[in-house]
């Protein structure tokens, strides 16, 4: 018969309970600051340069016509940069609206003290509307049923609720078809509890050289706006341009432009117009956690995807596809001491191996840049996108939350 033994609970000590000599550090002991820290450190992180962010908004403000208003798109936690941080920089630069995709992320900003008007992109299910009213979130509407539900809720709350009419000009996701928009706008405008504050559409392709379809969408949007105006309805905000449209289609500016990726220092394509002074805000970094010396015939990692044919020196970086790095093999680089170190072997969940044979100065805990600039070299978000076989937006939003965000000036 077995006896159940009760053991005393074991708890990890708080970093504040440790003596300075016991606190783990990122770097060599001789260069580390041996002081308690508020949370466990990690030797891989996403770095957000707030100074670049503010300068980008300033460059955009100086580039745009004086009367053109800016709506800052801060969805998906500010494209991975921090929703509150991006919103704060945008508002300081004069943005009059913020845009998000989910009620949850909008409510979070409200609870963090942001009082600026917020537009929820996309359509809402009925259960979301009470939250929108309670937190003063402006909704996009594109069909009659949502208008009826919002009307009833606004009447019960004793509010006049602002909405923006989403017009489908060819993207064919959300929106009322452009040649049916005026009729729905008239219905909204006739409802005492709703305010038709604005109308919008979205470009399917605005940042490529061929602007044929973008100009077609512009013409459809203009026709819809004209039809609304002919019914005696005044719109405070008419907005069509995203970042690509802002850069290349000034004839589509109307009253306001929606900027998401551009203030983050990323141009949406290789061919769109450039604004001088715009710099990338996000970098991804890690420190060398181990160094292995390979002899000819030695292999690296799962599946032995790399085999040394000469003596090699391999650095291990404690970051992997579990953090959002693409799961590639023998592709890509890290920047170490301002030089490109090629990735060798396959990317694991928590580790990347790079060849530092030609970087003899590289040592344990040196900083490596996976995305961003070091010295004269840069691994851009577009280079990372090619590695992922995807687009820059996907790269920015794919770095997972377990990578701490470090904000620097």
C-alpha positions as CSV (number, residue, x, y, z in Angstrom):
1,X,0.0,0.0,0.0
2,X,1.5,3.3,-1.1
3,X,1.6,6.3,1.2
4,X,0.8,9.7,-0.1
5,X,3.4,12.2,1.0
6,X,2.5,15.8,1.3
7,X,5.4,18.1,0.1
8,X,5.7,21.7,1.0
9,X,4.9,24.1,-1.9
10,X,7.9,25.3,-3.9
11,X,7.7,28.8,-5.4
12,X,10.3,30.5,-7.6
13,X,11.8,33.5,-5.9
14,X,10.9,37.0,-7.2
15,X,13.6,38.8,-8.9
16,X,13.2,41.5,-6.3
17,X,14.0,38.9,-3.6
18,X,17.4,38.0,-5.2
19,X,20.6,39.6,-4.4
20,X,22.3,41.4,-7.3
21,X,24.8,38.6,-7.8
22,X,22.0,36.1,-8.3
23,X,20.0,38.0,-11.0
24,X,20.5,36.4,-14.4
25,X,21.8,38.8,-17.1
26,X,21.7,39.1,-20.9
27,X,25.4,39.6,-21.4
28,X,28.8,38.8,-20.0
29,X,29.2,39.4,-16.3
30,X,31.9,42.0,-16.8
31,X,29.6,44.2,-18.9
32,X,26.2,43.4,-17.3
33,X,24.3,45.7,-15.0
34,X,23.7,43.4,-12.0
35,X,20.5,44.9,-10.8
36,X,17.0,43.4,-10.1
37,X,14.6,43.6,-13.0
38,X,10.8,43.8,-12.9
39,X,10.1,40.7,-15.1
40,X,12.2,37.8,-16.4
41,X,14.4,39.0,-19.3
42,X,14.6,37.3,-22.6
43,X,17.5,37.3,-25.0
44,X,15.2,37.9,-28.1
45,X,12.9,40.8,-28.5
46,X,11.1,43.2,-30.8
47,X,12.4,46.7,-30.6
48,X,10.2,49.7,-31.5
49,X,11.8,53.0,-32.1
50,X,9.4,55.7,-31.0
51,X,11.5,58.5,-32.3
52,X,11.3,57.0,-35.8
53,X,7.5,56.7,-35.4
54,X,7.1,60.3,-34.4
55,X,9.4,61.5,-37.2
56,X,7.4,59.4,-39.8
57,X,4.2,61.0,-38.8
58,X,5.8,64.4,-39.0
59,X,7.1,63.7,-42.5
60,X,3.7,62.6,-43.6
61,X,2.1,65.7,-42.1
62,X,4.5,67.9,-44.0
63,X,3.9,66.0,-47.2
64,X,0.1,66.1,-47.2
65,X,-2.2,69.0,-48.1
66,X,-3.0,71.1,-45.1
67,X,-6.7,70.4,-45.0
68,X,-6.4,66.6,-45.6
69,X,-7.3,64.7,-42.4
70,X,-5.6,61.6,-41.2
71,X,-7.2,58.4,-39.9
72,X,-4.5,56.2,-38.3
73,X,-5.2,52.5,-38.6
74,X,-4.0,50.9,-35.4
75,X,-5.6,47.5,-35.8
76,X,-3.9,44.2,-34.7
77,X,-2.1,46.0,-31.9
78,X,-0.8,48.7,-34.2
79,X,0.4,46.1,-36.7
80,X,2.4,44.5,-33.9
81,X,4.0,47.8,-32.8
82,X,1.7,48.5,-29.8
83,X,-1.8,49.9,-30.4
84,X,-1.5,52.6,-27.7
85,X,2.0,53.7,-28.7
86,X,1.0,54.1,-32.4
87,X,-2.2,55.8,-31.5
88,X,-0.4,58.2,-29.2
89,X,2.1,59.2,-31.9
90,X,-0.7,59.6,-34.5
91,X,-2.8,61.8,-32.2
92,X,0.2,63.9,-31.3
93,X,0.7,64.4,-35.1
94,X,-2.9,65.6,-35.6
95,X,-4.8,62.4,-36.6
96,X,-8.5,62.9,-36.1
97,X,-9.7,59.3,-36.2
98,X,-8.4,55.9,-35.3
99,X,-9.4,52.6,-37.0
100,X,-9.5,49.1,-35.7
101,X,-10.9,45.8,-36.7
102,X,-12.3,44.3,-33.5
103,X,-14.4,45.6,-30.7
104,X,-12.0,44.1,-28.2
105,X,-9.0,46.1,-29.3
106,X,-11.1,49.3,-29.5
107,X,-12.4,48.8,-26.0
108,X,-8.9,48.2,-24.8
109,X,-7.8,51.6,-26.1
110,X,-10.8,53.3,-24.6
111,X,-9.9,51.7,-21.2
112,X,-6.4,53.0,-21.7
113,X,-7.8,56.5,-21.9
114,X,-8.0,57.2,-25.6
115,X,-11.1,59.3,-26.3
116,X,-10.5,60.1,-30.0
117,X,-13.2,58.9,-32.4
118,X,-12.7,55.2,-33.5
119,X,-14.0,53.6,-36.6
120,X,-14.5,49.8,-36.6
121,X,-13.6,48.4,-40.0
122,X,-15.7,45.6,-41.4
123,X,-19.3,44.6,-40.5
124,X,-20.5,43.8,-37.0
125,X,-22.8,41.1,-35.7
126,X,-25.7,42.2,-33.6
127,X,-24.2,41.2,-30.3
128,X,-21.4,43.7,-30.8
129,X,-23.6,46.7,-31.3
130,X,-24.3,47.3,-27.6
131,X,-20.6,47.4,-27.0
132,X,-20.2,49.9,-29.8
133,X,-22.8,52.2,-28.3
134,X,-21.4,51.9,-24.8
135,X,-17.9,52.7,-25.8
136,X,-18.7,55.3,-28.5
137,X,-17.3,53.3,-31.4
138,X,-18.3,54.4,-34.9
139,X,-19.5,51.5,-37.0
140,X,-19.3,50.8,-40.7
141,X,-22.7,49.8,-42.1
142,X,-23.5,48.3,-45.5
143,X,-26.9,46.7,-45.4
144,X,-30.4,47.5,-44.1
145,X,-30.6,45.0,-41.3
146,X,-27.7,46.5,-39.4
147,X,-29.2,49.9,-39.9
148,X,-32.5,48.7,-38.3
149,X,-30.8,47.1,-35.3
150,X,-28.5,50.1,-34.7
151,X,-31.5,52.4,-35.0
152,X,-33.4,50.5,-32.3
153,X,-30.5,50.3,-29.9
154,X,-29.6,54.0,-30.4
155,X,-33.3,55.0,-29.7
156,X,-33.3,53.0,-26.5
157,X,-30.1,54.6,-25.4
158,X,-31.3,58.1,-26.3
159,X,-28.3,58.6,-28.6
160,X,-27.6,59.8,-32.1
161,X,-25.1,57.2,-33.2
162,X,-22.6,58.1,-36.0
163,X,-22.0,55.5,-38.8
164,X,-19.9,55.4,-42.0
165,X,-21.4,53.8,-45.1
166,X,-19.1,51.2,-46.6
167,X,-19.3,51.2,-50.4
168,X,-18.1,48.2,-52.4
169,X,-16.3,49.6,-55.5
170,X,-14.8,46.3,-56.6
171,X,-12.9,44.9,-53.6
172,X,-15.9,42.6,-53.0
173,X,-15.4,42.0,-49.3
174,X,-17.6,44.4,-47.3
175,X,-19.9,47.1,-48.5
176,X,-23.0,48.0,-50.4
177,X,-22.5,48.0,-54.2
178,X,-21.6,51.5,-55.5
179,X,-24.7,51.8,-57.6
180,X,-27.0,51.0,-54.7
181,X,-25.2,53.2,-52.1
182,X,-27.3,56.3,-52.4
183,X,-30.5,54.6,-51.6
184,X,-29.1,53.1,-48.4
185,X,-27.5,56.4,-47.5
186,X,-30.9,58.1,-47.8
187,X,-32.4,55.5,-45.5
188,X,-29.7,56.1,-42.9
189,X,-30.0,59.9,-43.2
190,X,-33.8,59.6,-42.6
191,X,-33.3,57.8,-39.3
192,X,-33.3,60.3,-36.3
193,X,-31.2,58.1,-34.1
194,X,-28.3,57.7,-36.6
195,X,-25.9,60.2,-38.1
196,X,-24.5,59.4,-41.5
197,X,-21.1,60.9,-40.7
198,X,-19.1,59.4,-43.5
199,X,-18.7,57.1,-46.5
200,X,-15.7,55.0,-47.5
201,X,-14.4,52.4,-49.9
202,X,-11.1,50.5,-50.1
203,X,-8.6,50.1,-53.0
204,X,-7.8,46.5,-54.1
205,X,-4.6,47.6,-55.8
206,X,-3.3,51.2,-55.3
207,X,0.4,50.7,-54.8
208,X,1.4,49.1,-58.2
209,X,2.4,50.9,-61.4
210,X,-0.8,49.9,-63.2
211,X,-3.5,52.1,-61.7
212,X,-6.3,51.0,-64.1
213,X,-8.5,49.3,-61.6
214,X,-7.7,51.8,-58.8
215,X,-9.0,54.6,-61.2
216,X,-12.0,52.5,-61.9
217,X,-12.7,52.2,-58.2
218,X,-12.2,55.9,-57.8
219,X,-14.8,56.6,-60.5
220,X,-17.3,54.3,-58.9
221,X,-16.8,55.9,-55.5
222,X,-17.1,59.4,-56.9
223,X,-20.4,58.3,-58.7
224,X,-21.7,56.9,-55.4
225,X,-20.8,60.1,-53.5
226,X,-22.4,62.2,-56.2
227,X,-25.6,60.2,-55.9
228,X,-25.6,60.7,-52.1
229,X,-25.0,64.4,-52.5
230,X,-27.9,64.7,-55.1
231,X,-30.2,63.4,-52.4
232,X,-29.3,66.4,-50.2
233,X,-27.0,64.4,-47.8
234,X,-23.8,66.1,-46.6
235,X,-21.0,63.8,-45.5
236,X,-18.3,65.0,-43.1
237,X,-15.8,62.4,-44.0
238,X,-15.3,60.8,-47.5
239,X,-12.3,58.4,-47.5
240,X,-10.9,56.0,-50.0
241,X,-7.1,56.1,-49.8
242,X,-4.9,53.7,-47.9
243,X,-1.2,54.2,-47.7
244,X,-0.6,53.3,-51.3
245,X,-3.4,55.6,-52.4
246,X,-2.0,58.4,-50.3
247,X,1.4,58.1,-52.0
248,X,0.3,57.7,-55.6
249,X,-3.3,58.9,-56.0
250,X,-3.8,62.5,-54.8
251,X,-6.9,62.7,-56.9
252,X,-8.5,60.2,-54.5
253,X,-7.8,62.1,-51.3
254,X,-11.3,63.5,-50.7
255,X,-11.5,64.6,-47.0
256,X,-9.4,62.0,-45.2
257,X,-6.9,59.2,-45.8
258,X,-6.4,56.0,-43.8
259,X,-2.8,55.3,-43.0
260,X,-1.6,52.0,-41.5
261,X,1.7,50.7,-42.6
262,X,3.3,54.0,-43.9
263,X,3.8,55.7,-40.5
264,X,5.5,52.5,-39.4
265,X,8.3,53.2,-41.9
266,X,7.2,50.6,-44.4
267,X,6.3,51.6,-48.0
268,X,3.6,49.3,-49.3
269,X,5.4,48.3,-52.5
270,X,8.7,48.7,-54.3
271,X,7.3,51.1,-56.9
272,X,5.2,53.5,-55.0
273,X,6.3,57.1,-54.3
274,X,8.8,57.7,-51.4
275,X,8.6,60.3,-48.7
276,X,12.1,61.4,-47.6
277,X,12.8,60.8,-43.9
278,X,10.5,57.8,-43.4
279,X,12.3,55.0,-41.5
280,X,11.4,51.6,-40.3
281,X,10.1,51.6,-36.7
282,X,10.4,47.9,-35.9
283,X,13.5,45.7,-35.5
284,X,13.8,42.1,-34.3
285,X,16.8,41.2,-32.3
286,X,18.4,38.3,-30.4
287,X,21.7,37.6,-28.6
288,X,24.1,34.8,-29.4
289,X,23.2,32.1,-26.8
290,X,25.7,29.4,-27.9
291,X,28.6,28.9,-30.3
292,X,29.5,25.5,-31.9
293,X,32.7,24.6,-33.7
294,X,32.0,22.2,-36.6
295,X,34.4,19.8,-38.3
296,X,34.0,18.7,-41.9
297,X,31.1,16.2,-42.0
298,X,29.3,17.7,-38.9
299,X,25.6,18.6,-39.5
300,X,23.3,21.1,-37.9
301,X,19.8,20.8,-36.6
302,X,16.7,18.7,-37.2
303,X,16.9,16.7,-40.4
304,X,20.6,17.5,-40.8
305,X,19.8,20.0,-43.5
306,X,23.3,21.5,-43.4
307,X,26.6,19.6,-43.4
308,X,29.9,21.4,-43.0
309,X,32.5,20.7,-45.7
310,X,35.2,22.8,-43.9
311,X,35.7,23.8,-40.3
312,X,32.8,26.2,-39.4
313,X,31.8,28.4,-36.5
314,X,28.0,28.3,-35.8
315,X,26.1,30.7,-33.6
316,X,22.7,29.8,-32.0
317,X,20.1,32.5,-31.7
318,X,17.3,31.8,-29.2
319,X,14.4,32.7,-31.5
320,X,12.5,30.6,-33.9
321,X,9.2,29.9,-35.7
322,X,7.5,29.8,-32.3
323,X,8.2,33.6,-32.3
324,X,7.1,34.2,-35.8
325,X,10.3,33.7,-37.8
326,X,9.6,31.9,-41.0
327,X,10.3,28.1,-40.9
328,X,12.9,28.0,-43.6
329,X,16.1,25.9,-44.3
330,X,19.4,27.4,-45.3
331,X,17.8,30.7,-46.3
332,X,18.0,34.1,-44.8
333,X,20.5,36.1,-42.7
334,X,21.2,37.7,-39.4
335,X,23.3,40.8,-38.9
336,X,26.2,40.4,-36.5
337,X,28.9,43.1,-36.0
338,X,27.5,44.8,-39.1
339,X,27.9,41.7,-41.4
340,X,25.5,39.2,-42.8
341,X,25.7,35.8,-41.2
342,X,23.9,33.2,-43.4
343,X,21.3,31.0,-41.7
344,X,22.2,27.3,-41.9
345,X,20.1,24.3,-41.2
346,X,16.4,24.5,-40.4
347,X,14.7,27.0,-38.2
348,X,13.4,25.3,-35.0
349,X,10.6,26.5,-32.7
350,X,13.1,28.2,-30.4
351,X,16.4,28.4,-32.2
352,X,18.1,29.6,-35.4
353,X,21.6,28.7,-36.3
354,X,23.8,31.1,-38.4
355,X,27.3,30.7,-39.7
356,X,29.8,33.2,-38.1
357,X,33.0,31.7,-39.5
358,X,33.7,34.9,-41.4
359,X,32.9,37.1,-38.4
360,X,35.7,36.2,-36.0
361,X,34.8,39.0,-33.5
362,X,31.4,37.4,-32.8
363,X,31.2,36.2,-29.2
364,X,28.5,34.9,-26.8
365,X,25.7,37.3,-26.1
366,X,26.6,39.7,-28.9
367,X,23.5,41.3,-30.4
368,X,22.2,39.9,-33.7
369,X,19.5,41.6,-35.9
370,X,17.0,39.4,-37.7
371,X,15.1,42.3,-39.1
372,X,16.3,45.9,-39.1
373,X,19.5,47.8,-39.5
374,X,23.0,47.2,-38.0
375,X,25.8,49.4,-39.1
376,X,25.6,49.9,-42.9
377,X,23.6,46.6,-43.4
378,X,19.8,46.2,-43.3
379,X,17.4,43.3,-43.4
380,X,14.2,45.0,-44.5
381,X,10.7,43.9,-43.8
382,X,10.4,43.3,-47.6
383,X,13.3,40.9,-47.5
384,X,11.6,39.1,-44.7
385,X,8.4,39.0,-46.7
386,X,10.3,37.3,-49.5
387,X,11.6,34.7,-47.0
388,X,8.0,34.1,-45.9
389,X,6.7,34.1,-49.5
390,X,4.2,36.7,-48.2
391,X,3.8,40.5,-47.8
392,X,5.2,43.1,-45.4
393,X,1.9,43.4,-43.5
394,X,2.1,39.7,-42.7
395,X,5.7,40.0,-41.4
396,X,4.9,42.9,-39.1
397,X,1.9,41.2,-37.5
398,X,3.4,37.7,-37.2
399,X,5.9,38.4,-34.5
400,X,4.2,36.7,-31.5
401,X,3.4,38.1,-28.1
402,X,6.0,36.0,-26.3
403,X,8.7,38.2,-27.9
404,X,8.8,41.2,-25.5
405,X,8.3,44.7,-27.1
406,X,11.1,47.0,-26.1
407,X,10.3,50.7,-26.7
408,X,13.3,52.9,-27.3
409,X,13.8,56.6,-28.1
